[in-house]
Amino acid sequence: MELQLGPRRFMFDPWLKGPAFARGWWLLHEPPADSLDRLCAADLIYISHMHSDHLSYPTLKVLSERRPDVPIYIDEDLRFMILMDGVHPEMDTCIIVEYKGHMILNTVDCTRPNGGRLPQNVDLMMSDFAGGASGFPMTFSGGKYSDSWKEDFIKNERKKLLNYKALLVKSQQPTIYCPFAGYFVEAHPSDRYIRDTNIKNSAENLNALINKLAPNIKTWTPKPGSVLDLGLALRDPTNSDAITNPPAGAKIYKDSWDFDMYVDELNSAISCEIFKHQSWIQFYYTWAGFKNYNLVVRVIETDEEFETLTDGYDYLVDFLDLSFPTKRPDREHSYIEVKNRIGVMRYVVLHGRLWDDLYIGFQNRISRDPDIYHHKFWNHFQTELPVDRPDWDQFLQQETSIQDPDTPQEEPNKWSYCVVL
């Protein structure tokens, strides 16, 4: 989303290129041909949180190459305030922008933005709308998780989300509302089951409900290349010139994606040297730093269809004492079995990435006994991993010393154990 505030151009969460969450999410819409040029010309770029559909690595890579010194300009007419989510303050933020007395509120993905303390009667309000940004329940199996149960659950959850967003907009009474975040699709052919199962709300449906509940609020469903002139719309909501639609014949929805380029990058981790040593498992989970929790997790590396690989790793981690047993302990304990696509799992391990790539990206299949959610475990691996990636150079030095302690070792070149694209 791009805002033009007088001479200043403001970008929100630019995702213009490549997938998000490893290879699980792909752009639904075709970005305008000049979108990267406009990003590189922006005066200020706001990224609400670290999820990769907002903090887009492929997009920011282009920005860093073309304009590494992108400046931030603030003038006397422009102010903004970034606020935390009341439910997930460690993750999500929202933003208020004020320009010459006009106020814009973008709640992005916040569940309860700023704990519910928000300005009313803003000129423009934006938020998410789609739902479906979780592996639950699509990637779960066993017990109650039949296709029919998932279908009913997803239908009810989407309806609840739609009503919540509509009532939130009604309570805030903005002059104009725009559904902003949620334009993604599980496009990869291997994720067809997820795409068919993970039904999402549409921007049009949310706007229709808002129009029913609060007909005084003007709604706008953006398309790639369309423009809302807020000044014109505020002066005269009936002025059709306030909205510029995409040019006739403009491509709106994507129908092709560069799957191979991004999947190949992920799969390049499979053959890395560190995975020739089984001790990487202990090194990685020690680095991760999660323990003293009565949970045993079995991690299984799989192929595209989540079938176990004969030459992949299949191991247990006991997080009570951070041990790696060959069988489940005799004591009473909670148990999770996670099947991960090998390329994504090894890429996450190699680079110290958050497990959102696996979980929100639909790159695993999960069963659990008992069927309860372990917040401490998932929150740690999704938000609290160390900032610095594992020191795999140190790991390989240790492995070499153990294998041949009497032979002097040369200092390895950094990242010599793997080709990183």
C-alpha positions in Angstrom: 0.0 0.0 0.0 1.3 3.4 -1.0 0.3 6.7 0.5 1.0 10.1 -1.1 0.9 12.8 1.5 1.6 16.1 -0.3 5.2 15.8 -1.6 5.9 12.7 0.6 5.3 9.1 -0.5 4.8 6.5 2.3 4.9 2.7 1.8 3.2 0.2 4.1 4.6 -3.4 4.2 5.8 -3.7 0.6 5.5 -7.3 -0.6 6.1 -7.1 -4.3 8.3 -10.1 -5.2 8.8 -13.7 -4.3 7.0 -15.9 -1.7 6.4 -15.5 2.0 6.8 -18.0 4.8 9.4 -20.0 2.9 7.3 -21.2 0.0 3.8 -21.4 1.5 2.4 -18.0 0.5 2.5 -16.4 -2.9 1.1 -13.1 -4.2 -2.5 -13.2 -5.2 -2.3 -10.0 -7.3 0.1 -9.0 -10.0 1.9 -5.9 -8.7 1.9 -2.9 -11.1 4.9 -2.9 -13.5 6.4 0.2 -11.8 5.8 -1.0 -8.2 9.5 -1.6 -7.5 10.4 1.8 -9.0 7.8 3.4 -6.7 9.1 1.6 -3.7 12.7 2.7 -4.4 11.5 6.3 -4.7 9.5 6.3 -1.4 10.4 8.7 1.4 9.4 6.5 4.2 8.8 2.7 4.4 6.8 1.2 7.4 7.1 -2.5 8.1 4.6 -3.5 10.8 6.2 -6.7 11.9 8.6 -9.5 11.0 6.2 -11.9 9.3 7.5 -12.3 5.8 4.3 -11.2 4.0 5.1 -7.8 5.5 8.9 -8.0 5.9 9.5 -9.4 2.4 13.1 -10.5 2.0 13.0 -10.7 -1.9 11.4 -7.2 -2.1 13.8 -5.6 0.4 16.8 -7.3 -1.4 15.9 -5.4 -4.5 15.5 -2.2 -2.5 18.9 -2.7 -0.8 20.5 -3.2 -4.2 18.9 -0.3 -5.9 18.7 2.2 -3.1 20.6 1.1 0.0 20.5 4.7 1.5 16.7 5.1 1.3 16.1 8.2 3.5 13.3 9.0 5.9 12.0 12.5 5.7 9.7 14.0 8.3 8.3 17.5 7.9 6.2 19.7 10.1 3.0 18.6 8.4 3.6 14.8 8.8 3.5 12.9 12.0 3.1 9.2 12.7 2.9 6.9 15.8 3.6 3.2 15.9 1.6 1.2 18.5 1.8 -2.4 19.7 -0.9 -5.0 19.5 -2.6 -5.7 22.8 -2.7 -9.5 22.3 0.7 -10.1 20.5 2.8 -7.1 21.6 6.0 -9.1 20.9 5.0 -9.4 17.2 2.4 -7.0 15.7 2.2 -3.3 15.5 -0.2 -0.8 13.9 0.4 2.8 12.8 -1.4 6.2 12.9 -0.4 8.7 10.3 -1.4 12.4 10.5 -1.0 14.9 7.7 -2.3 18.4 7.8 -5.1 17.5 10.2 -6.1 14.3 8.4 -5.6 11.0 10.2 -5.0 7.5 8.8 -5.2 4.4 11.0 -3.7 1.1 9.7 -4.2 -1.8 12.2 -2.5 -4.3 9.8 -2.7 -7.8 11.4 -3.2 -6.7 15.0 -5.8 -8.7 17.0 -6.5 -5.9 19.4 -4.5 -2.9 18.3 -3.2 -0.8 21.1 -5.4 -2.7 23.5 -8.5 -1.2 22.0 -7.4 2.4 22.6 -7.7 3.9 19.1 -8.7 7.3 17.7 -12.3 7.4 16.4 -13.6 9.2 13.3 -10.3 8.9 11.4 -10.3 9.8 7.7 -9.1 6.4 6.5 -8.9 3.1 8.3 -7.1 0.0 7.0 -6.9 -3.6 8.4 -6.5 -7.2 7.6 -9.5 -9.2 6.5 -8.7 -12.7 5.1 -7.8 -15.0 8.0 -6.1 -18.3 7.2 -2.6 -17.1 8.4 -2.0 -20.3 10.5 -1.2 -23.9 10.0 -4.2 -24.7 12.3 -6.2 -26.8 11.5 -5.2 -27.5 7.9 -1.9 -29.1 8.7 -3.2 -31.2 11.7 -4.1 -34.9 11.6 -5.4 -37.6 13.9 -8.3 -37.5 16.3 -11.0 -35.1 15.5 -9.1 -33.5 12.5 -11.2 -34.9 9.7 -11.8 -32.9 6.5 -15.4 -32.2 7.6 -14.3 -31.0 11.0 -11.7 -28.7 9.4 -14.3 -27.4 7.0 -16.8 -26.5 9.7 -14.1 -25.0 12.0 -12.7 -22.8 9.2 -16.1 -21.6 8.1 -17.0 -20.6 11.7 -13.6 -18.9 12.3 -13.8 -16.9 9.1 -17.4 -15.8 10.0 -16.2 -14.7 13.4 -13.3 -12.8 12.0 -15.5 -11.1 9.4 -18.0 -10.0 12.1 -15.2 -8.8 14.4 -13.6 -6.7 11.7 -16.9 -5.2 10.6 -17.9 -4.3 14.2 -14.5 -2.8 14.9 -14.8 -0.6 11.8 -18.3 0.4 12.8 -17.2 1.3 16.3 -14.3 3.4 15.0 -16.5 5.3 12.5 -13.8 6.2 9.9 -14.9 8.2 6.9 -13.4 5.6 4.6 -12.4 2.0 5.2 -10.0 -0.1 3.1 -9.2 -3.8 3.6 -5.4 -3.9 3.4 -3.7 -7.2 4.4 -4.6 -10.7 3.3 -4.0 -10.9 -0.5 -2.2 -14.2 -0.6 -2.7 -17.6 -2.2 -1.1 -21.0 -1.6 -0.1 -21.2 -5.2 2.5 -24.0 -5.3 1.1 -27.2 -6.8 2.3 -29.2 -3.8 0.0 -27.1 -1.5 -3.2 -27.7 -3.5 -4.8 -29.3 -0.4 -4.1 -26.3 1.7 -5.4 -23.9 -1.0 -8.6 -25.9 -1.3 -9.1 -26.2 2.5 -8.0 -22.9 3.8 -11.0 -20.8 2.6 -10.5 -17.1 3.3 -12.6 -14.0 3.6 -12.6 -11.7 0.6 -12.2 -8.0 0.8 -15.5 -7.6 -1.0 -17.4 -9.6 1.5 -16.0 -7.6 4.4 -16.9 -4.3 2.7 -20.4 -5.5 2.0 -20.9 -6.4 5.7 -19.6 -2.9 6.7 -21.9 -1.3 4.2 -24.8 -3.2 5.8 -23.9 -2.4 9.5 -22.6 1.1 8.9 -23.9 2.5 5.6 -22.5 6.0 6.4 -18.9 4.6 6.1 -17.5 4.6 2.5 -15.6 1.4 1.7 -12.9 0.9 -1.0 -11.6 -2.4 -2.3 -8.1 -1.7 -3.7 -6.7 -3.4 -6.8 -3.2 -3.3 -8.1 -2.6 0.1 -9.7 -5.7 1.7 -8.3 -5.5 5.1 -6.5 -7.7 6.6 -3.8 -7.4 10.5 -3.7 -8.3 10.9 -0.1 -8.6 14.7 -0.4 -11.2 14.5 -3.1 -13.1 11.6 -1.4 -13.3 13.6 1.9 -14.6 16.7 0.2 -17.2 14.8 -1.8 -17.7 11.1 -1.1 -19.8 10.8 -4.2 -17.1 12.1 -6.5 -16.2 9.3 -8.8 -12.9 11.0 -9.7 -11.7 10.2 -6.2 -10.9 6.7 -7.2 -8.7 5.9 -10.2 -9.1 2.3 -11.3 -6.3 0.2 -13.0 -5.9 0.8 -16.7 -8.1 -1.2 -19.0 -6.6 -4.6 -19.6 -4.3 -4.4 -16.6 -3.5 -7.8 -15.2 -5.0 -8.0 -11.7 -4.5 -11.6 -10.5 -1.2 -13.5 -10.8 -1.3 -16.7 -12.8 2.4 -17.6 -12.8 5.1 -17.6 -10.1 8.8 -18.2 -10.1 8.5 -21.4 -8.1 11.8 -23.0 -9.1 14.0 -20.1 -8.2 12.8 -19.8 -4.7 12.2 -23.5 -4.0 15.7 -24.3 -5.3 17.2 -21.8 -2.9 15.4 -23.5 0.0 16.5 -26.9 -1.2 20.1 -25.8 -1.5 20.3 -26.3 2.3 19.7 -30.1 2.0 23.2 -31.0 0.9 25.0 -28.7 3.4 28.0 -30.1 5.2 26.5 -29.7 8.7 23.8 -32.2 8.0 26.3 -34.9 7.4 26.9 -34.9 11.2 24.0 -36.1 13.4 25.3 -33.9 16.2 23.8 -30.9 14.4 20.6 -31.8 16.2 22.0 -31.2 19.7 23.9 -28.1 18.5 20.8 -26.5 17.0 18.4 -27.1 19.8 21.0 -26.0 22.4 21.3 -22.8 20.4 17.5 -22.5 20.3 17.5 -22.4 24.1 14.1 -23.9 24.9 14.0 -26.4 27.8 12.5 -27.2 31.3 9.2 -27.9 29.6 7.5 -31.3 29.8 7.2 -31.9 26.1 8.6 -34.5 23.7 8.7 -33.6 20.0 9.4 -36.0 17.2 10.7 -34.3 14.1 10.6 -36.2 10.8 12.1 -35.0 7.5 9.9 -35.7 4.5 9.5 -35.3 0.8 7.0 -32.9 -1.0 4.1 -35.1 -0.1 5.1 -35.5 3.6 6.3 -39.1 3.1 9.2 -40.1 5.3 12.6 -40.0 3.6 14.8 -43.1 4.1 17.9 -40.9 4.2 16.3 -38.1 6.2 16.5 -37.4 9.9 13.9 -38.8 12.3 14.6 -37.8 15.9 13.1 -37.0 19.3 13.8 -34.0 21.5 12.8 -34.1 25.1 12.5 -30.5 26.2 12.3 -31.3 29.9 16.1 -31.7 30.1 17.0 -31.0 26.4 18.0 -34.6 25.7 17.7 -36.6 22.5 16.3 -40.1 23.4 15.9 -42.9 21.0 12.4 -43.6 22.4 9.7 -41.7 24.2 10.3 -41.5 28.0 8.3 -43.6 30.4 7.1 -40.6 32.4 3.8 -38.9 31.6 4.5 -36.2 29.0 2.9 -34.3 26.2 3.9 -35.3 22.7 4.0 -33.6 19.3 4.9 -35.3 16.0 6.0 -32.9 13.3 6.7 -33.9 9.7 8.7 -31.1 7.8 9.5 -30.8 4.2 13.3 -31.4 4.2 14.3 -28.4 2.2 12.4 -25.9 4.3 13.4 -27.5 7.6 17.1 -27.5 6.8 17.0 -24.0 5.5 15.3 -22.8 8.7 17.9 -24.6 10.8 20.9 -23.4 8.7 19.9 -19.8 8.9 18.3 -19.7 12.3 15.0 -18.7 10.9 11.8 -18.6 12.9 9.5 -21.6 12.6 6.8 -19.4 11.1 8.2 -20.5 7.8 7.2 -24.1 8.7 4.0 -23.5 10.6 2.3 -20.5 9.0 3.9 -21.5 5.6 2.1 -24.9 5.7 5.4 -26.7 5.3 4.7 -29.4 7.9 2.1 -31.8 9.2 1.4 -32.1 12.9 -0.2 -34.5 15.3 -0.3 -34.2 19.1 -1.1 -36.2 22.2 -3.0 -34.9 24.1 -4.6 -32.5 21.7 -3.6 -29.2 23.4 -1.8 -26.1 22.2 1.7 -25.6 23.8 2.0 -21.8 23.7 5.4 -21.7 25.4 6.9 -24.1 22.8 5.4 -22.5 19.7 5.9 -18.9 21.0 9.6 -19.6 21.6 10.3 -21.1 18.2 8.1 -18.5 16.4 9.2 -15.3 18.2 12.0 -15.9 20.7 14.9 -17.7 18.9 18.3 -16.0 19.2 18.9 -13.0 16.9 22.2 -14.4 15.7 22.1 -17.6 13.6 23.8 -20.8 14.9 27.6 -20.6 14.6 28.0 -23.5 12.1 31.7 -22.6 11.5 32.3 -23.4 15.2 30.2 -26.5 14.9 32.3 -27.9 12.0 35.5 -27.0 13.8 34.3 -29.0 16.7 33.3 -32.0 14.5 36.6 -31.9 12.7 38.6 -31.9 16.0 36.6 -34.8 17.3 37.1 -36.9 14.2 40.9 -36.2 13.9 42.1 -34.6 17.1 45.9 -34.9 16.2 45.7 -33.1 12.9 46.2 -29.4 12.8 43.1 -27.7 11.3 43.0 -24.7 9.0 40.5 -22.0 9.7 37.5 -22.6 7.5 36.2 -19.9 5.3 32.9 -18.5 6.6 29.9 -20.4 5.1 32.3 -22.8 3.3 30.1 -25.6 4.4 27.2 -24.6 2.1 26.5 -22.5 -0.9 24.1 -19.7 0.1 22.2 -18.0 -2.7 
